[in-house]
Amino acid sequence: MDCTFYETTSQESLTQPQSSVGRVFFSAHPDDWLLFMFDSFLLSLAQPGITLLIIVSDGGKNNSSYALARQIATLSALSSLSPQLTHSQTHPFNVYQALDLTVAFLNLPDGGGEGNGFPPHYQSLTKCLNGSLLSSHTWTSLVAFISAFVSSILPDGLVELHTHSPHENDHPDHVSVGYLSHGVRQHLSHLSSITHYQGYSVSNLAPNAESIPSLKQLFLWSLYCNSLSDQGFESPDNGWHRSFLSRQYISLHQDSSPLAIVMCLWRRPENLPVILSYLSSQHNTDFELFLWNNNPEHSRYYAHVLSLSRHFPIHIHNSPTNQGGIGRFILTNEIHRQFPYVVYLDDDQRPLINLTQQCRAIFKPRTITSWWGHRIVGNNYFDRYRVTNGSQTDYCGTGGCLLDSYLFSDISVIKEIPYEYRFVEDLWMSFFARFAKNYTLRGQSLPIEWISGNEPEPSSFPIDLTLLKTQFLQYLRSHYASHHDAIS
C-alpha cells in the first residue's frame, strides 16, 4: 500500500507539546479514598497518566504514633495496587512514587485532636501539627503551596480533580478538604473535571443493604485494618465502617474539559469568514479552532482572514499536499491529550449558537455522535436511513460529529486505509471505531445548518465517489468479517 500521502511537513507550529492526563484525589484521612472513592480511584490507576493521591490530615487524633500507624497501613494497602512505590526525598513531607501513582501525606492535624473535631470552617486546616513546615502557612499560602506541589507532579496537560464535597453535612475534615481542593482548583490551568464524593453524610441516604463491596476493595480494606492491628492499634474493621464500602456517592460531577473544533479546508475559502462569525457567537466560547488547509494556494488568504479574528484561539496547518479528511485525524492525534473531545465540522456547515454547549452536554466517552448518523441496510452505501434521536447506528459521517479524541491516540492506524480509498475516510473511521476500538456510534441532530441553505443530497455526489463508497463498504465488511456485526 502506498502511504506517501500521509507524509506532511509545515513550517508552522501547530500545537503545544503533548502531555498526559492526570487525576488528583484529595483524601481527608488516610482511609477516605478507600471508603468513599475506591471505584474511581481503581479506574484511575487503569488509565494512562499519573494518579496523585493527597492524604491531607494525619488522622492521628492528636496521637503521633497512631498517625504513623495509619500512614503505614495506607501504604500497605496501596502497595498491593502499585508494588513499586518508593519513598521520595525531594519533598518536605512524605511522598511515595511509582510509575503511575504518587502518594503524598501532608500530615495536617486531624480534627479529632481537639476533642470535638474542627469547627466546620476551612481555616482550621492552617492549624498544623508539631511546628512542621506547613504550620507557618496562612490559608492562602497553604493553597498555593499544595497547588505548586500538584503542578510539580502534573506539570502540564489535563487534570481531573476528585475530592470531598464542601457543601454536605459531613465530617468537618471532609468539608474542610473540599474547600481546600477548590482553592487548589483555581490554580490549575487545565482542569478537565471535578467530582465531589459524599462521606459519612451518606448515612442520611438510602441504606446499603444490597451493596456488596468488590473483592479487591475488601482485600485492600483487610490489609489496611490488619496493619493497624499488627502495630498494636484497634482495627476499624467493624460493621459501621464496612457499611461505607462500595457506597461511592457522587454528589457533583462537572466536566470542564476544553473543546476543540477541527475542520479541513479545500475548495471553499469564501466560507471561512462566515463560519468564524458563527463560532464567535457561540453561547459557550471555551473552545479552540484547529484548521487543516489542504490547498496551499489559499494560505495567504486564510492568514489574512484569521488575523481579523480575535474571539477564540485559532491554529492552522497548511499542508503542502491534499490529505483530504485524513487531515482531521492527524490534527486529532496531535491535540488528543489536551482536548479529550473534538467536534468535526465541514467547511460548508455553519454552527448555530448552541453547538458547543450541546456538544458538552451530550458527550460520552468512547463514542462518536454525528449529524450524519445512518444505518446501512443493504450492499449499496446509500441503502441507508438516518438516525436522529441519539440511538446507536453503524455509520457516522465526519462533518458535524462529536467524538472521544482518544480514538486517534495512535496516528499510525491511518495506514490501514488503502491508498485508493483515502478520500472516503469517514467510512473507515466508522468501522475502525466500532470494531477495532469498541466505540459506540450514535446518530443525533446537532445545531448546524448548511451555508448554501440546503444539505447535500446523494444525487449531487460525483458518480465515481458514489461507486468508491460502495466498493469501500464491501472492503471494510470483508476486512472486519470476524466481527459479526460488520456484515449483519
C-alpha positions in Angstrom: 0.0 0.0 0.0 1.3 3.4 -0.9 1.3 5.6 2.2 3.2 8.6 0.9 0.1 10.8 1.1 0.4 10.7 4.9 3.8 12.5 4.8 3.4 16.2 5.7 5.7 19.0 6.5 5.0 22.5 7.7 7.0 25.5 9.0 4.1 26.4 11.3 3.8 25.3 14.9 0.5 23.6 15.3 0.0 22.7 19.0 1.6 22.6 22.4 3.8 19.6 23.2 1.8 16.5 24.0 1.2 16.0 27.7 -0.6 13.5 29.9 -3.9 13.4 31.7 -3.6 13.3 35.4 -6.0 12.6 38.2 -5.8 14.1 41.7 -7.6 12.5 44.7 -7.9 14.6 47.9 -8.5 12.3 50.9 -9.1 14.0 54.2 -8.0 10.9 56.2 -5.7 8.0 55.4 -8.6 5.7 54.6 -11.2 8.0 53.0 -10.0 7.2 49.4 -10.7 3.5 50.2 -14.1 4.1 51.8 -15.6 6.7 49.6 -13.7 7.0 46.3 -12.5 3.5 45.6 -14.2 2.7 42.4 -13.0 6.0 40.8 -9.5 5.5 42.2 -9.2 2.0 40.9 -10.4 3.1 37.4 -7.9 5.9 37.5 -5.0 3.5 38.0 -6.2 1.5 35.0 -6.0 4.6 32.7 -3.0 6.2 31.1 -1.4 9.0 33.1 -0.5 9.7 36.7 -2.8 9.3 39.7 -1.9 11.6 42.6 -3.4 10.8 46.0 -3.1 13.6 48.5 -3.9 12.5 52.1 -4.4 15.8 53.8 -4.7 15.1 57.6 -2.6 12.6 59.5 -5.8 11.0 61.1 -3.9 10.7 64.3 -6.4 12.3 66.7 -3.5 14.1 68.4 -1.6 10.9 68.7 1.6 10.9 66.6 2.1 7.1 67.0 -1.4 6.4 65.7 -0.9 8.9 62.9 2.3 7.0 61.8 0.5 3.6 62.1 -2.3 4.8 59.8 0.3 6.0 57.2 2.0 2.6 57.3 -1.4 0.9 57.0 -2.3 3.0 54.0 1.0 2.2 52.2 0.4 -1.5 52.9 -2.9 -1.3 51.0 -1.6 0.9 48.2 1.5 -1.3 47.7 -0.8 -4.1 46.6 -2.0 -1.9 43.7 1.4 -0.4 42.9 4.2 -2.6 44.2 6.9 -0.2 43.1 6.0 2.6 45.5 9.2 4.1 46.9 9.9 7.0 49.2 10.9 10.2 47.6 13.5 12.5 49.3 12.6 15.6 47.3 9.7 17.0 49.3 9.3 18.5 52.8 6.6 15.8 53.6 6.4 12.1 53.0 5.9 11.3 49.3 5.9 7.8 47.7 6.1 7.4 44.0 5.7 4.7 41.4 5.4 4.9 37.6 1.6 5.5 37.7 1.0 6.6 41.2 2.2 9.3 43.6 1.0 9.3 47.2 1.6 12.4 49.4 1.0 12.6 53.2 0.6 16.3 54.1 0.2 15.4 57.9 -2.1 18.3 58.7 -3.8 17.9 62.1 -6.7 15.6 62.4 -10.0 17.3 63.5 -10.4 14.7 66.3 -7.3 16.2 68.0 -9.5 18.9 69.5 -11.9 16.5 71.1 -15.0 17.6 69.2 -13.5 17.9 65.8 -12.7 21.1 64.0 -15.5 23.6 63.6 -16.9 23.5 60.0 -14.6 26.2 58.7 -11.7 25.7 56.3 -9.4 28.0 58.2 -8.9 25.1 60.7 -6.6 23.5 58.2 -4.0 26.1 58.9 -3.5 24.6 62.4 -0.7 22.4 61.6 0.9 19.7 63.8 4.2 19.9 65.7 5.6 23.1 64.2 6.2 21.5 60.8 7.0 23.4 57.6 3.3 23.7 56.8 2.3 25.2 60.2 3.6 28.6 59.2 1.2 28.9 56.3 -1.8 31.1 56.1 -4.8 29.7 54.2 -3.8 31.5 51.0 -0.2 30.3 51.2 -1.3 26.8 52.1 -3.4 26.6 49.0 -0.6 28.0 46.9 1.9 25.5 48.5 -0.3 22.5 47.7 -1.0 23.8 44.2 2.7 24.1 43.5 3.1 20.5 44.6 0.3 19.3 42.3 1.9 21.2 39.4 5.3 19.6 40.1 3.8 16.1 39.8 1.5 17.0 36.9 3.3 19.8 35.2 1.1 20.1 32.1 -1.9 18.6 30.5 -5.4 18.0 31.8 -6.2 17.4 35.4 -9.2 15.6 36.8 -10.0 16.6 40.4 -11.6 14.1 42.9 -12.5 15.4 46.3 -14.9 15.5 49.2 -17.8 17.8 48.9 -17.5 21.2 50.7 -21.3 21.5 50.7 -22.5 18.4 52.6 -23.4 18.0 56.2 -20.4 15.7 56.6 -17.4 15.2 58.8 -15.7 18.6 59.3 -12.4 17.4 58.0 -14.2 16.2 54.8 -15.8 19.6 54.3 -12.5 21.4 55.1 -10.7 19.4 52.5 -13.5 20.1 50.0 -12.7 23.8 50.5 -9.0 23.2 50.3 -9.2 21.3 47.0 -11.5 24.1 45.5 -8.8 26.6 46.4 -6.2 24.4 44.6 -8.7 24.2 41.6 -8.3 27.9 41.0 -4.5 27.4 40.4 -4.9 24.6 37.8 -4.6 25.9 34.2 -6.1 22.8 32.5 -8.8 21.4 34.7 -10.7 18.6 33.0 -13.4 17.8 35.5 -14.2 18.0 39.2 -16.1 15.2 41.1 -17.5 15.5 44.7 -17.8 12.4 46.9 -20.1 12.3 49.9 -18.7 10.8 53.1 -20.4 9.9 56.3 -23.4 12.0 55.3 -24.5 9.1 53.1 -25.9 7.6 56.3 -28.8 10.0 55.7 -29.4 8.4 52.3 -30.7 5.0 51.2 -29.3 2.1 53.3 -26.6 -0.1 51.9 -28.1 -3.5 52.4 -27.9 -4.6 48.8 -24.5 -3.2 48.0 -21.7 -5.7 48.0 -18.1 -4.4 48.0 -15.8 -5.8 45.4 -13.3 -8.5 46.4 -10.4 -6.1 45.6 -11.9 -3.4 47.9 -12.4 -5.9 50.7 -8.9 -7.2 50.2 -7.3 -3.7 50.5 -9.5 -2.9 53.5 -8.3 -6.0 55.2 -4.7 -5.1 54.5 -5.3 -1.7 56.0 -7.1 -3.0 59.1 -4.7 -5.9 59.7 -1.7 -3.5 59.5 -3.2 -1.3 62.3 -3.8 -4.4 64.4 -0.3 -5.6 63.8 1.0 -2.3 65.1 -1.0 -2.6 68.3 -4.0 -0.4 67.4 -7.6 -1.2 67.3 -8.8 -2.4 63.9 -11.5 -0.2 62.3 -13.0 -3.3 60.6 -16.4 -3.0 62.2 -19.9 -3.0 60.8 -20.2 0.8 60.7 -17.0 1.3 58.6 -17.9 -1.7 56.4 -21.3 -0.1 55.7 -19.5 2.5 53.6 -17.5 0.1 51.4 -18.9 0.1 47.9 -21.0 3.2 48.7 -19.5 5.6 46.3 -22.0 8.5 46.2 -21.1 11.2 43.7 -22.9 14.4 44.6 -21.4 16.5 41.8 -19.6 16.0 38.6 -18.6 19.0 36.5 -16.9 18.5 33.2 -14.6 21.4 32.4 -12.6 19.8 29.6 -11.6 22.2 26.8 -13.3 21.6 23.5 -11.6 21.5 20.1 -13.3 22.2 16.8 -11.4 20.6 13.8 -12.1 21.5 10.2 -10.5 20.7 6.9 -10.3 23.4 4.2 -10.1 22.7 0.5 -12.1 24.5 -2.2 -14.5 26.9 -0.4 -12.2 29.6 1.0 -15.1 32.2 1.0 -16.9 30.1 3.6 -14.3 30.6 6.4 -15.3 34.2 7.4 -18.9 33.0 7.6 -18.0 30.1 9.9 -15.8 32.2 12.1 -18.7 34.7 12.5 -21.0 31.9 13.7 -18.4 30.5 16.0 -17.8 33.8 17.6 -21.5 33.9 18.6 -21.5 30.6 20.5 -23.1 30.6 23.9 -20.2 28.6 25.2 -16.9 30.1 24.0 -14.5 27.8 25.8 -13.1 26.1 22.7 -10.2 26.3 20.3 -10.4 26.0 16.5 -7.9 23.8 14.6 -7.8 24.2 10.8 -6.1 21.8 8.3 -5.7 23.6 4.9 -5.4 21.1 2.0 -4.9 23.9 -0.6 -1.6 25.8 -0.3 -2.8 28.4 -2.8 -5.3 29.7 -0.2 -2.7 30.0 2.6 -2.2 33.8 2.3 -5.9 34.4 2.1 -6.6 32.3 5.3 -3.8 34.1 7.1 -5.5 37.4 6.4 -8.9 36.2 7.5 -7.6 34.7 10.7 -5.7 37.9 11.5 -9.0 39.7 11.8 -10.5 37.1 14.3 -9.7 37.6 18.0 -12.7 35.9 19.7 -11.1 32.5 20.4 -7.7 30.7 19.8 -7.2 29.5 16.2 -4.5 27.3 14.9 -3.9 26.5 11.2 -1.7 23.9 9.5 -1.0 24.4 5.8 -0.4 21.0 4.2 1.8 21.0 1.1 -0.3 18.2 -0.3 -4.0 17.4 -0.2 -4.6 14.9 2.6 -8.4 15.0 2.3 -10.3 14.4 5.5 -7.4 12.4 7.0 -6.0 15.8 8.0 -8.7 15.8 10.7 -7.3 12.6 12.2 -3.8 13.9 12.1 -4.8 17.0 14.0 -6.8 15.0 16.5 -3.8 12.9 17.2 -1.7 15.9 17.9 -4.2 17.5 20.3 -5.9 14.5 21.9 -4.0 14.8 25.2 -5.1 18.4 25.7 -8.6 18.0 24.2 -10.5 14.9 25.3 -13.3 15.5 22.9 -13.4 17.1 19.5 -16.1 18.4 17.1 -15.6 17.9 13.4 -17.1 20.5 11.0 -17.2 20.6 7.3 -16.3 23.8 5.5 -19.8 24.1 4.1 -21.5 24.0 7.6 -22.4 26.8 9.9 -22.6 26.1 13.6 -25.7 27.6 15.3 -25.2 29.4 18.6 -25.7 26.4 20.9 -23.5 23.9 19.1 -20.6 23.9 21.6 -23.0 24.0 24.5 -24.9 21.0 23.3 -21.8 19.0 22.4 -20.6 19.4 26.0 -24.0 18.2 27.3 -24.2 15.0 25.2 -20.5 13.9 25.1 -19.9 10.3 26.1 -16.5 8.6 26.4 -15.6 6.1 23.6 -18.5 7.4 21.5 -18.9 9.2 18.1 -22.1 11.2 17.8 -22.9 12.5 14.3 -25.5 14.5 12.4 -24.8 12.1 9.6 -25.7 9.0 11.6 -27.1 6.2 9.4 -27.9 2.6 9.5 -26.7 0.9 6.3 -29.3 -1.8 5.4 -28.1 -3.1 2.0 -25.0 -3.7 0.0 -25.0 -0.2 -1.5 -23.6 2.6 0.6 -26.7 4.7 0.0 -29.1 1.9 1.1 -29.5 3.5 4.5 -31.7 5.6 6.8 -30.8 8.4 9.0 -30.9 8.2 12.8 -31.5 11.5 14.6 -32.6 10.6 18.2 -29.3 9.6 19.7 -29.8 5.9 19.0 -27.0 3.6 18.0 -26.0 3.4 14.4 -23.3 1.8 12.3 -22.1 4.8 10.3 -21.1 8.3 11.5 -20.1 11.0 8.9 -17.3 13.3 9.9 -19.0 16.6 9.0 -20.9 17.6 12.1 -19.8 15.0 14.6 -18.5 14.8 18.2 -16.0 12.2 19.2 -13.8 11.0 22.0 -10.4 12.1 20.7 -8.6 9.0 22.2 -9.7 7.2 19.0 -6.6 8.7 17.3 -4.1 8.5 20.1 -2.0 6.3 17.8 -1.9 8.0 14.4 -0.2 5.0 12.7 -3.7 3.4 12.5 -4.5 5.6 9.4 -2.1 3.4 7.5 -4.8 0.8 7.4 -6.7 2.9 4.9 -5.9 1.7 1.4 -4.5 4.4 -0.8 -7.3 4.2 -3.4 -9.9 4.9 -0.6 -8.0 7.7 1.1 -10.8 10.2 0.4 -13.6 8.1 1.9 -12.0 8.2 5.3 -15.4 8.7 7.0 -16.5 5.2 6.2 -13.2 3.8 7.5 -13.5 5.8 10.7 -16.9 4.3 11.5 -15.7 0.7 11.0 -12.4 1.2 12.8 -14.1 2.9 15.8 -16.8 0.2 16.2 -14.7 -2.9 15.6 -11.1 -2.1 16.4 -11.7 0.3 19.3 -15.2 -0.8 20.6 -16.6 2.7 20.3 -20.4 3.3 20.2 -21.7 5.2 17.2 -24.8 7.4 17.6 -26.9 9.5 15.2 -28.3 12.7 16.5 -29.4 16.0 15.1 -26.9 18.7 16.0 -27.4 22.5 15.8 -25.8 23.0 12.4 -27.0 24.3 9.0 -25.6 24.5 5.5 -24.2 27.7 4.3 -25.8 27.1 0.9 -29.2 26.7 2.7 -29.6 23.0 1.6 -27.9 19.9 2.9 -26.1 17.8 0.2 -28.2 15.2 -1.5 -26.7 11.8 -2.5 -27.6 12.6 -6.1 -25.2 15.6 -6.0 -22.2 13.3 -5.3 -19.9 12.5 -8.3 -20.6 9.1 -9.8 -17.0 7.9 -9.1 -17.3 8.9 -5.4 -20.6 7.0 -5.1 -19.1 3.9 -6.6 -16.0 4.3 -4.5 -18.0 4.4 -1.2 -19.9 1.2 -2.1 -16.7 -0.6 -3.0 -15.0 0.5 0.2 -18.1 -0.6 2.2 -17.7 -4.1 0.8 -13.9 -4.0 1.5 -14.4 -3.0 5.1 -17.1 -5.6 5.7 -14.7 -8.2 4.5 -11.8 -6.7 6.5 -13.8 -6.8 9.7 -15.6 -10.1 8.9 -14.6 -11.6 12.2 -16.9 -9.1 13.9 -20.3 -10.5 13.0 -22.0 -7.0 13.3 -19.9 -5.8 10.4 -21.8 -7.9 7.9 -25.2 -8.1 9.6 
